[in-house]
């Protein structure tokens, strides 16, 4: 019990340290090049040196500054076998861990696209900020392990950011499939999710593990509980959703200038 108290105190001290300093460095983790390039071009970021990450990994770093804040946009790059974006929880967790270790940011932003639920108020192009996250494809029907599999986590409340920018807020559910199986649907409903993606909860897990505050911004490309096929709607709306995401990201980066996490 004494050891637990020591760990709790250490965690509290770290949280106070992180929350009480001005934000000067931000890492933005994004899964797809199509999601990241509008931000890279808008902020005139440049591609960074490969040596920052382990030799041979396909991860890409773009860096620069915005309003005096250091910005690093990290994407997992392309799969060496299939040539597609490295999407999903494993690449996202790896690049988040490596980026935090190498860059020691004050804040992580996981920005990307997601499916939205119209019964939770989502429409195409909406950008949600996630208040809570959970997994919907880690099904372990054993006591305690079942809750571990769901992995429900809350993010740090940011009411000033939400109210000033007029963001929609809701829960995010994460899984490694674009479609939704009946088992996924059951858990997503149980999670109370407004949006579903393929990376967010994994990024939150790593950020929490390393005591770095995180913001999750998700732009809706498809309506999961709608009538159209998800893959068709996703591809049709990806460009427009990326535009919505860019506008919101710039607003968020402008808002955090000179602020501490506790001001958000």
DRENDO-1510 file (C-alpha; in Angstrom, 1 decimal, always signed):
<recs>
REC; n; res; u; v; w
REC; 1; UNK; +0.0; +0.0; +0.0 .
REC; 2; UNK; +2.9; +2.3; +0.8 .
REC; 3; UNK; +4.3; +1.7; -2.7 .
REC; 4; UNK; +0.9; +2.5; -4.2 .
REC; 5; UNK; +0.8; +5.8; -2.4 .
REC; 6; UNK; +4.3; +6.7; -3.7 .
REC; 7; UNK; +3.1; +5.9; -7.2 .
REC; 8; UNK; +0.0; +8.0; -6.8 .
REC; 9; UNK; +2.0; +10.9; -5.5 .
REC; 10; UNK; +4.5; +10.6; -8.3 .
REC; 11; UNK; +1.7; +10.6; -10.8 .
REC; 12; UNK; +0.1; +13.7; -9.2 .
REC; 13; UNK; +3.4; +15.6; -9.2 .
REC; 14; UNK; +3.9; +14.8; -12.9 .
REC; 15; UNK; +0.3; +15.9; -13.7 .
REC; 16; UNK; +0.8; +19.2; -11.9 .
REC; 17; UNK; +4.1; +19.8; -13.7 .
REC; 18; UNK; +2.6; +19.1; -17.1 .
REC; 19; UNK; -0.6; +21.1; -16.5 .
REC; 20; UNK; +1.2; +24.1; -15.0 .
REC; 21; UNK; +3.6; +25.0; -17.8 .
REC; 22; UNK; +2.9; +27.0; -21.0 .
REC; 23; UNK; +2.4; +24.9; -24.1 .
REC; 24; UNK; +5.5; +25.3; -26.3 .
REC; 25; UNK; +5.7; +21.9; -28.1 .
REC; 26; UNK; +2.9; +19.9; -29.8 .
REC; 27; UNK; +3.0; +16.6; -31.5 .
REC; 28; UNK; +0.1; +15.9; -33.9 .
REC; 29; UNK; -0.3; +12.2; -34.7 .
REC; 30; UNK; -2.3; +11.4; -37.9 .
REC; 31; UNK; -2.8; +8.1; -39.5 .
REC; 32; UNK; -3.1; +9.0; -43.2 .
REC; 33; UNK; -1.1; +11.3; -45.5 .
REC; 34; UNK; -4.4; +12.6; -47.0 .
REC; 35; UNK; -5.3; +13.8; -43.5 .
REC; 36; UNK; -1.9; +15.3; -42.7 .
REC; 37; UNK; -0.9; +17.0; -45.9 .
REC; 38; UNK; -3.4; +19.9; -45.7 .
REC; 39; UNK; -2.0; +20.9; -42.3 .
REC; 40; UNK; +1.6; +20.4; -43.5 .
REC; 41; UNK; +1.0; +22.7; -46.5 .
REC; 42; UNK; -1.0; +25.3; -44.5 .
REC; 43; UNK; +1.7; +25.6; -41.8 .
REC; 44; UNK; +4.5; +25.3; -44.4 .
REC; 45; UNK; +6.1; +22.4; -42.4 .
REC; 46; UNK; +9.1; +20.6; -43.7 .
REC; 47; UNK; +9.9; +17.0; -43.6 .
REC; 48; UNK; +12.3; +16.1; -40.8 .
REC; 49; UNK; +15.4; +14.0; -40.6 .
REC; 50; UNK; +14.9; +10.3; -40.6 .
REC; 51; UNK; +17.4; +9.7; -37.8 .
REC; 52; UNK; +14.9; +10.9; -35.2 .
REC; 53; UNK; +13.3; +7.4; -35.4 .
REC; 54; UNK; +14.8; +3.9; -35.5 .
REC; 55; UNK; +16.4; +2.9; -38.8 .
REC; 56; UNK; +14.2; +1.4; -41.4 .
REC; 57; UNK; +10.8; +2.5; -40.1 .
REC; 58; UNK; +8.5; +4.2; -42.6 .
REC; 59; UNK; +7.3; +6.9; -40.2 .
REC; 60; UNK; +7.3; +10.5; -41.5 .
REC; 61; UNK; +7.9; +13.7; -39.5 .
REC; 62; UNK; +7.0; +17.2; -40.6 .
REC; 63; UNK; +8.0; +20.1; -38.4 .
REC; 64; UNK; +8.0; +23.8; -38.0 .
REC; 65; UNK; +6.4; +26.5; -35.8 .
REC; 66; UNK; +3.1; +28.1; -35.5 .
REC; 67; UNK; +2.6; +31.3; -33.4 .
REC; 68; UNK; +5.8; +30.5; -31.5 .
REC; 69; UNK; +4.8; +26.9; -30.7 .
REC; 70; UNK; +6.9; +24.0; -32.0 .
REC; 71; UNK; +4.7; +21.7; -34.2 .
REC; 72; UNK; +5.6; +18.2; -35.2 .
REC; 73; UNK; +3.2; +16.2; -37.4 .
REC; 74; UNK; +3.9; +12.5; -37.4 .
REC; 75; UNK; +2.3; +9.9; -39.7 .
REC; 76; UNK; +3.1; +6.2; -39.7 .
REC; 77; UNK; +3.9; +6.3; -43.4 .
REC; 78; UNK; +3.2; +3.6; -46.0 .
REC; 79; UNK; +3.2; -0.2; -45.7 .
REC; 80; UNK; +6.3; -1.6; -47.4 .
REC; 81; UNK; +4.3; -4.5; -48.7 .
REC; 82; UNK; +1.0; -3.1; -49.9 .
REC; 83; UNK; +1.9; +0.6; -50.3 .
REC; 84; UNK; -1.1; +1.8; -48.3 .
REC; 85; UNK; -1.2; +4.0; -45.2 .
REC; 86; UNK; -0.2; +2.2; -42.0 .
REC; 87; UNK; -3.6; +2.6; -40.3 .
REC; 88; UNK; -4.8; +1.0; -37.1 .
REC; 89; UNK; -3.9; +0.8; -33.4 .
REC; 90; UNK; -0.5; -0.8; -33.7 .
REC; 91; UNK; +1.2; +1.8; -36.0 .
REC; 92; UNK; -0.5; +4.6; -34.1 .
REC; 93; UNK; +0.7; +3.4; -30.7 .
REC; 94; UNK; +4.2; +2.9; -32.0 .
REC; 95; UNK; +4.6; +6.4; -33.5 .
REC; 96; UNK; +3.0; +8.0; -30.5 .
REC; 97; UNK; +5.5; +6.3; -28.1 .
REC; 98; UNK; +8.5; +7.0; -30.3 .
REC; 99; UNK; +7.5; +10.7; -30.9 .
REC; 100; UNK; +6.9; +11.4; -27.2 .
REC; 101; UNK; +10.2; +9.8; -26.3 .
REC; 102; UNK; +12.1; +11.7; -28.9 .
REC; 103; UNK; +10.4; +15.1; -28.8 .
REC; 104; UNK; +9.0; +15.4; -25.2 .
REC; 105; UNK; +6.0; +17.4; -26.2 .
REC; 106; UNK; +3.8; +19.4; -23.8 .
REC; 107; UNK; +0.7; +18.2; -25.7 .
REC; 108; UNK; -0.3; +15.4; -28.1 .
REC; 109; UNK; -3.1; +15.9; -30.6 .
REC; 110; UNK; -4.5; +12.9; -32.4 .
REC; 111; UNK; -6.4; +14.2; -35.4 .
REC; 112; UNK; -8.1; +12.2; -38.1 .
REC; 113; UNK; -11.3; +11.0; -39.7 .
REC; 114; UNK; -13.9; +8.9; -38.1 .
REC; 115; UNK; -17.4; +7.4; -38.7 .
REC; 116; UNK; -20.2; +9.2; -36.9 .
REC; 117; UNK; -23.5; +8.2; -35.4 .
REC; 118; UNK; -26.5; +10.3; -36.5 .
REC; 119; UNK; -28.3; +9.2; -33.3 .
REC; 120; UNK; -25.6; +11.0; -31.4 .
REC; 121; UNK; -25.9; +14.2; -33.5 .
REC; 122; UNK; -23.1; +13.5; -36.0 .
REC; 123; UNK; -23.2; +14.8; -39.6 .
REC; 124; UNK; -20.7; +14.6; -42.4 .
REC; 125; UNK; -17.9; +17.1; -41.9 .
REC; 126; UNK; -18.5; +17.6; -38.2 .
REC; 127; UNK; -15.4; +17.7; -36.0 .
REC; 128; UNK; -15.7; +16.1; -32.6 .
REC; 129; UNK; -13.4; +16.4; -29.6 .
REC; 130; UNK; -13.4; +13.2; -27.7 .
REC; 131; UNK; -14.2; +13.3; -24.0 .
REC; 132; UNK; -13.8; +9.6; -23.4 .
REC; 133; UNK; -12.4; +6.6; -25.4 .
REC; 134; UNK; -12.7; +2.9; -25.3 .
REC; 135; UNK; -12.0; -0.1; -27.6 .
REC; 136; UNK; -14.8; -2.2; -29.2 .
REC; 137; UNK; -12.8; -5.1; -30.7 .
REC; 138; UNK; -10.8; -6.3; -27.7 .
REC; 139; UNK; -13.4; -8.9; -26.5 .
REC; 140; UNK; -12.1; -10.9; -23.5 .
REC; 141; UNK; -15.1; -12.7; -21.8 .
REC; 142; UNK; -13.3; -13.3; -18.5 .
REC; 143; UNK; -14.0; -11.3; -15.4 .
REC; 144; UNK; -11.8; -8.2; -15.0 .
REC; 145; UNK; -10.1; -8.9; -18.4 .
REC; 146; UNK; -13.4; -7.9; -20.1 .
REC; 147; UNK; -13.1; -4.4; -18.6 .
REC; 148; UNK; -9.4; -4.4; -19.4 .
REC; 149; UNK; -10.2; -5.2; -23.0 .
REC; 150; UNK; -12.7; -2.3; -23.3 .
REC; 151; UNK; -10.0; -0.1; -21.8 .
REC; 152; UNK; -12.3; +2.9; -21.1 .
REC; 153; UNK; -10.3; +6.1; -20.5 .
REC; 154; UNK; -11.3; +9.8; -20.1 .
REC; 155; UNK; -9.4; +12.7; -21.5 .
REC; 156; UNK; -8.6; +15.9; -19.6 .
REC; 157; UNK; -11.6; +18.2; -19.6 .
REC; 158; UNK; -11.1; +21.2; -21.8 .
REC; 159; UNK; -14.3; +23.3; -21.4 .
REC; 160; UNK; -12.8; +26.6; -22.5 .
REC; 161; UNK; -11.5; +25.1; -25.8 .
REC; 162; UNK; -14.8; +23.3; -26.5 .
REC; 163; UNK; -17.0; +26.4; -25.7 .
REC; 164; UNK; -14.8; +29.0; -27.5 .
REC; 165; UNK; -14.5; +27.0; -30.7 .
REC; 166; UNK; -18.0; +25.5; -30.5 .
REC; 167; UNK; -16.8; +22.0; -30.9 .
REC; 168; UNK; -19.1; +19.0; -30.7 .
REC; 169; UNK; -18.0; +16.7; -27.8 .
REC; 170; UNK; -18.6; +13.0; -27.5 .
REC; 171; UNK; -17.2; +9.6; -26.7 .
REC; 172; UNK; -14.9; +7.8; -29.2 .
REC; 173; UNK; -14.8; +4.1; -29.7 .
REC; 174; UNK; -11.7; +2.5; -31.4 .
REC; 175; UNK; -11.3; -0.7; -33.4 .
REC; 176; UNK; -9.1; -2.1; -36.2 .
REC; 177; UNK; -11.9; -2.5; -38.8 .
REC; 178; UNK; -13.5; +0.1; -41.0 .
REC; 179; UNK; -16.8; -1.8; -41.1 .
REC; 180; UNK; -18.8; -2.8; -38.0 .
REC; 181; UNK; -19.6; -6.4; -37.1 .
REC; 182; UNK; -22.7; -7.1; -34.9 .
REC; 183; UNK; -20.3; -7.7; -31.9 .
REC; 184; UNK; -18.6; -4.3; -32.6 .
REC; 185; UNK; -21.9; -2.6; -32.8 .
REC; 186; UNK; -23.0; -4.0; -29.5 .
REC; 187; UNK; -19.9; -2.7; -27.7 .
REC; 188; UNK; -19.9; +0.6; -29.5 .
REC; 189; UNK; -23.4; +1.2; -28.3 .
REC; 190; UNK; -22.4; +0.1; -24.8 .
REC; 191; UNK; -19.5; +2.6; -25.0 .
REC; 192; UNK; -22.0; +5.3; -25.8 .
REC; 193; UNK; -19.8; +6.4; -28.7 .
REC; 194; UNK; -20.7; +9.4; -31.0 .
REC; 195; UNK; -17.7; +8.6; -33.3 .
REC; 196; UNK; -15.6; +5.5; -34.1 .
REC; 197; UNK; -12.1; +5.4; -35.5 .
REC; 198; UNK; -9.1; +3.0; -35.8 .
REC; 199; UNK; -6.4; +4.8; -33.7 .
REC; 200; UNK; -7.7; +7.1; -31.0 .
REC; 201; UNK; -7.9; +4.9; -27.9 .
REC; 202; UNK; -4.4; +3.4; -28.6 .
REC; 203; UNK; -2.9; +6.9; -28.8 .
REC; 204; UNK; -4.6; +7.9; -25.5 .
REC; 205; UNK; -3.3; +4.8; -23.9 .
REC; 206; UNK; +0.3; +5.7; -24.8 .
REC; 207; UNK; -0.1; +9.4; -23.9 .
REC; 208; UNK; -1.6; +8.4; -20.5 .
REC; 209; UNK; +1.2; +5.9; -19.9 .
REC; 210; UNK; +3.8; +8.7; -20.5 .
REC; 211; UNK; +1.8; +11.4; -18.6 .
REC; 212; UNK; +1.3; +13.7; -21.6 .
REC; 213; UNK; -2.0; +15.5; -22.0 .
REC; 214; UNK; -3.9; +14.7; -25.2 .
REC; 215; UNK; -6.6; +16.2; -27.4 .
REC; 216; UNK; -8.5; +14.0; -29.9 .
REC; 217; UNK; -10.1; +15.7; -32.9 .
REC; 218; UNK; -12.2; +13.5; -35.3 .
REC; 219; UNK; -13.8; +14.7; -38.5 .
REC; 220; UNK; -16.8; +12.7; -39.7 .
REC; 221; UNK; -16.5; +11.0; -43.1 .
REC; 222; UNK; -19.4; +8.6; -43.0 .
REC; 223; UNK; -22.5; +7.9; -41.0 .
REC; 224; UNK; -22.2; +4.5; -39.4 .
REC; 225; UNK; -25.9; +4.1; -38.6 .
REC; 226; UNK; -26.9; +5.5; -42.0 .
REC; 227; UNK; -28.0; +3.7; -45.2 .
REC; 228; UNK; -24.9; +4.0; -47.4 .
REC; 229; UNK; -21.9; +1.6; -47.4 .
REC; 230; UNK; -19.2; +2.9; -45.1 .
REC; 231; UNK; -16.3; +2.4; -47.6 .
REC; 232; UNK; -18.2; +4.3; -50.3 .
REC; 233; UNK; -19.1; +7.2; -48.1 .
REC; 234; UNK; -15.6; +7.3; -46.5 .
REC; 235; UNK; -13.9; +7.7; -49.9 .
REC; 236; UNK; -16.4; +10.2; -51.2 .
REC; 237; UNK; -16.1; +12.5; -48.1 .
REC; 238; UNK; -12.4; +12.1; -47.2 .
REC; 239; UNK; -11.3; +15.3; -48.9 .
REC; 240; UNK; -14.1; +17.4; -47.4 .
REC; 241; UNK; -13.6; +16.0; -43.9 .
REC; 242; UNK; -9.9; +16.7; -44.2 .
REC; 243; UNK; -10.7; +20.3; -44.9 .
REC; 244; UNK; -12.9; +20.5; -41.9 .
REC; 245; UNK; -10.2; +18.9; -39.8 .
REC; 246; UNK; -7.6; +21.4; -41.0 .
REC; 247; UNK; -9.8; +24.4; -40.1 .
REC; 248; UNK; -10.4; +23.0; -36.6 .
REC; 249; UNK; -6.8; +22.1; -36.1 .
REC; 250; UNK; -5.6; +25.7; -37.0 .
REC; 251; UNK; -8.3; +27.1; -34.6 .
REC; 252; UNK; -7.0; +24.8; -31.8 .
REC; 253; UNK; -3.4; +25.7; -32.4 .
REC; 254; UNK; -4.3; +29.4; -32.4 .
REC; 255; UNK; -6.3; +28.9; -29.1 .
REC; 256; UNK; -3.5; +27.2; -27.2 .
REC; 257; UNK; -0.9; +29.9; -27.9 .
REC; 258; UNK; +0.5; +31.1; -24.6 .
REC; 259; UNK; -1.8; +28.9; -22.5 .
REC; 260; UNK; -1.3; +26.1; -20.0 .
REC; 261; UNK; -3.2; +22.8; -20.3 .
REC; 262; UNK; -5.2; +23.9; -17.2 .
REC; 263; UNK; -6.3; +27.0; -19.2 .
REC; 264; UNK; -8.0; +24.8; -21.8 .
</recs>
